[in-house]
């Protein structure tokens, strides 16, 4: 009888200890999620609050988050100075074009590394991984000079009478790098495709080869339809990173109206508009407020896209991780 009571007491203590462990772990997870959410959402919420403030609210001691005087004047100025709608169209065109080309080229490269064994493949794949680790700024100067005097290994001067092409201030630098799997973060996309294709059973390809399909047809008809999760992942990553890129965009496109260049020149152009001169002494806090509004307008399309595709994005990430 005593042993039974002792056993019951011991079981009760174990159950209570397990409950405490669950509560503690739940609290830790809640704290981590709340902290990460704060880090991510705080700048966005701050920009939303700032965008609707009037200039007088900047110096009001009672205004912190909610504006005292709501206004859309910041949006009007930012849209007008940035030529927002034209910049939006140009940025969307550039991002969509590079995204499609990047997905195609990286899928081909990933399939080659996963299935086609050839001499030096491991060394080449090590070079792909190196592109992920090495900062792109280290090769910026030779790439820039090559695009400024693009000769295609001497073929273009032969066809044009000794003149090379200047591809700067055009979309060609982005098109060429995307089509050759050398665009922004391309090494990561190749790695994603390689890991996914390696997870597909080889029997699927062997059955296609027995039916008379070649490598190209097997890739197009068999492998790509099974790689939808990795394709969705790469498409979304590529589109968002190209949209937010300011490093390469401001380097290759100095006069084109895209979000990166328009945001960079927004405070300067606004100062000239307010004071009618390059040596403007406009209020720097007001310039910052309008620039925050421009940043909010720039990320607004991405937020809208995320609301529609976040379910597919999460599913693709999960399936890619399981198969890879």
C-alpha positions in Angstrom: 0.0 0.0 0.0 2.8 2.4 0.9 4.7 1.5 -2.2 1.7 2.2 -4.3 1.3 5.7 -2.8 5.0 6.4 -3.2 4.8 5.3 -6.9 1.8 7.5 -7.4 3.5 10.5 -5.8 6.6 9.9 -7.9 4.5 9.8 -11.1 2.7 13.0 -10.1 6.0 14.8 -9.5 7.3 13.6 -12.9 4.1 14.8 -14.6 4.4 18.2 -12.8 8.0 18.4 -13.9 7.1 17.7 -17.5 4.5 20.4 -17.4 6.9 22.9 -16.0 9.4 22.0 -18.8 6.7 22.5 -21.4 5.7 25.9 -19.9 9.4 27.0 -19.8 10.1 25.9 -23.3 6.9 27.7 -24.5 7.9 30.8 -22.7 11.4 30.7 -24.3 9.9 30.2 -27.8 7.4 33.0 -27.2 10.2 35.3 -26.1 12.3 34.5 -29.2 9.4 34.9 -31.6 8.4 38.2 -30.0 12.0 39.5 -30.1 12.4 38.5 -33.8 9.0 40.0 -34.7 10.0 43.3 -32.9 13.3 43.5 -34.8 11.5 42.9 -38.1 8.3 44.9 -37.6 9.6 47.9 -35.6 11.2 49.7 -38.6 8.2 49.0 -40.8 5.7 50.3 -38.2 7.9 53.3 -37.5 8.0 54.2 -41.2 4.2 53.8 -41.4 3.8 56.2 -38.5 6.3 58.7 -39.9 4.7 58.7 -43.4 1.4 60.1 -42.1 2.9 62.7 -39.9 2.8 66.4 -40.7 5.9 68.5 -40.5 4.8 70.1 -37.3 4.6 66.7 -35.6 8.3 66.3 -35.8 8.8 68.8 -33.0 5.8 68.0 -30.9 6.7 66.4 -27.6 3.4 64.5 -27.3 3.7 62.8 -30.7 5.5 59.4 -30.6 3.6 56.9 -32.7 0.2 58.3 -33.6 0.4 61.6 -35.5 -1.5 64.6 -34.2 -2.0 66.0 -37.7 -2.6 63.3 -40.3 -1.5 64.2 -43.8 -0.8 62.5 -47.2 1.6 65.3 -48.2 4.7 63.1 -47.6 3.3 60.5 -50.1 2.5 63.2 -52.6 6.0 64.6 -52.5 7.7 61.2 -52.5 5.7 60.0 -55.4 6.3 63.1 -57.4 10.0 63.4 -56.8 10.7 59.7 -57.3 8.5 59.5 -60.4 7.2 56.5 -58.5 5.0 54.8 -61.1 7.7 54.8 -63.8 10.2 53.6 -61.3 7.8 50.9 -60.1 7.3 49.7 -63.7 11.0 49.7 -64.4 11.9 47.9 -61.2 9.3 45.3 -61.7 10.4 44.7 -65.3 14.0 44.3 -64.2 13.3 42.1 -61.3 10.9 39.8 -63.2 13.4 39.5 -66.2 16.4 38.6 -64.0 14.3 36.3 -61.8 13.1 34.2 -64.8 16.6 34.0 -66.4 18.2 33.2 -63.0 15.8 30.4 -62.3 16.4 28.8 -65.7 20.2 29.1 -65.7 20.6 28.0 -62.0 18.2 25.0 -62.5 20.4 23.9 -65.4 23.6 24.3 -63.5 22.1 22.6 -60.4 21.0 19.6 -62.4 24.4 19.3 -64.0 26.2 19.3 -60.7 23.6 16.8 -59.2 23.4 14.3 -62.0 26.0 14.8 -64.7 29.4 13.6 -63.5 32.4 15.0 -65.4 36.0 15.7 -64.7 36.5 18.7 -62.5 32.8 18.9 -61.5 33.7 18.9 -57.8 36.2 21.7 -58.3 33.7 23.8 -60.2 31.1 23.2 -57.5 33.6 24.4 -55.0 33.9 27.6 -57.0 30.1 27.9 -56.8 30.2 27.7 -53.0 33.1 30.2 -53.0 30.8 32.7 -54.8 28.5 32.5 -51.7 31.3 33.1 -49.3 33.3 35.8 -51.2 31.8 39.4 -51.0 30.8 40.6 -54.5 32.6 43.8 -54.0 35.9 42.0 -54.4 35.3 41.4 -58.2 33.3 44.6 -58.8 36.0 46.6 -60.6 37.0 43.9 -63.2 33.3 43.2 -63.9 32.5 46.9 -64.2 35.4 47.5 -66.6 34.4 44.4 -68.6 30.8 45.7 -69.0 32.0 49.2 -69.8 34.1 47.9 -72.7 32.3 44.7 -73.5 34.0 42.9 -76.4 32.9 39.2 -75.9 36.4 38.0 -76.0 37.3 40.2 -79.0 34.4 39.2 -81.3 32.4 42.4 -81.1 35.3 44.7 -82.2 35.8 42.4 -85.2 32.2 42.9 -86.2 31.9 46.6 -85.4 35.2 47.9 -86.8 37.2 47.9 -83.5 34.6 49.3 -81.2 33.4 47.6 -78.1 30.0 48.1 -76.4 29.2 50.0 -73.3 26.6 48.1 -71.5 26.3 50.4 -68.5 23.0 52.2 -68.0 21.2 49.4 -69.7 19.6 46.1 -68.5 22.2 44.0 -70.3 24.5 43.6 -67.3 21.7 42.0 -65.4 20.5 40.0 -68.4 24.0 38.6 -69.1 24.8 37.7 -65.5 21.3 36.1 -64.9 21.5 34.1 -68.1 24.9 32.7 -67.2 24.0 31.8 -63.6 26.3 34.5 -62.3 23.7 37.0 -60.9 23.1 38.2 -57.4 23.1 35.1 -55.0 23.2 32.7 -57.9 25.6 30.4 -56.0 22.9 29.9 -53.4 20.3 29.1 -56.0 22.5 26.6 -57.7 23.1 24.9 -54.3 19.4 24.7 -53.7 18.7 23.1 -57.1 21.6 20.7 -56.7 20.4 19.5 -53.3 16.9 19.1 -54.5 17.8 17.1 -57.7 20.1 14.9 -55.7 17.1 13.9 -53.5 15.1 12.7 -56.5 15.5 8.9 -57.0 17.8 8.0 -59.9 15.3 5.3 -61.0 13.0 8.1 -62.3 15.7 9.2 -64.7 16.7 5.7 -65.6 13.1 4.9 -66.6 13.1 8.0 -68.8 16.4 6.9 -70.5 14.9 3.4 -71.1 11.9 5.0 -72.9 14.3 6.8 -75.2 14.5 10.3 -73.6 17.8 12.2 -73.7 19.3 14.3 -70.9 17.6 17.5 -72.1 14.1 15.9 -72.4 14.5 14.1 -69.1 15.4 17.4 -67.4 12.5 19.3 -69.1 9.8 16.6 -68.8 10.7 14.7 -65.7 13.0 16.7 -63.4 11.6 20.2 -63.6 7.9 19.2 -62.9 9.2 17.5 -59.7 11.3 20.6 -58.8 8.4 23.0 -58.3 9.1 23.7 -54.6 12.8 24.6 -55.3 11.7 26.7 -58.3 9.2 28.7 -56.2 11.8 29.2 -53.6 14.4 30.5 -56.0 11.8 32.7 -57.9 10.8 34.4 -54.7 14.3 34.8 -53.3 15.6 36.1 -56.6 12.8 38.6 -57.1 13.0 40.1 -53.6 16.8 40.3 -53.6 16.8 42.0 -57.0 14.1 44.4 -56.0 16.0 45.4 -52.8 19.4 45.5 -54.4 21.1 48.8 -54.3 24.7 47.8 -54.7 24.7 46.5 -58.3 21.7 48.5 -59.4 23.3 51.9 -58.5 26.6 50.7 -60.0 25.3 49.6 -63.4 22.3 52.0 -63.6 23.1 55.5 -62.8 20.5 57.3 -64.9 17.7 54.8 -65.1 14.6 55.3 -63.0 14.5 52.3 -60.6 13.7 52.2 -56.9 17.3 52.0 -55.8 18.5 55.1 -57.7 15.4 57.1 -57.0 15.5 56.5 -53.3 19.2 57.4 -53.2 18.6 60.8 -54.8 15.2 61.5 -53.0 16.6 63.7 -50.2 18.8 65.7 -52.5 16.0 66.3 -55.0 13.6 67.2 -52.3 16.1 69.7 -50.8 16.5 71.4 -54.2 12.7 71.5 -54.6 12.1 73.1 -51.2 15.0 75.6 -51.3 15.4 75.9 -55.1 19.1 75.3 -55.1 21.8 72.7 -54.8 23.2 74.2 -51.6 19.9 73.7 -49.8 19.6 74.2 -46.0 16.3 72.3 -45.8 15.3 70.7 -42.5 17.2 67.4 -42.4 14.5 65.8 -40.2 11.9 66.6 -42.7 14.0 65.2 -45.5 14.5 62.0 -43.5 10.7 61.8 -43.0 10.0 62.1 -46.7 12.7 59.5 -47.4 11.1 57.1 -45.0 7.9 57.6 -46.9 9.7 56.7 -50.1 11.2 53.6 -48.5 7.7 52.6 -47.4 6.4 53.0 -51.0 9.3 51.0 -52.3 8.7 48.0 -50.0 4.9 48.2 -50.3 4.7 46.0 -53.5 6.8 43.3 -51.8 4.4 43.4 -48.8 1.4 43.0 -51.1 3.1 40.1 -53.0 3.9 38.4 -49.7 0.3 38.5 -48.6 -0.7 36.5 -51.7 2.2 34.1 -52.0 3.4 33.5 -48.4 1.5 30.2 -48.2 3.2 28.8 -51.3 6.5 30.2 -50.1 6.3 28.4 -46.8 5.3 25.2 -48.4 8.1 25.4 -50.9 10.7 26.0 -48.2 9.4 23.0 -46.2 9.4 20.7 -49.2 12.8 21.9 -50.4 14.3 21.2 -47.0 12.7 17.7 -46.8 13.9 16.6 -50.2 17.3 18.3 -50.1 
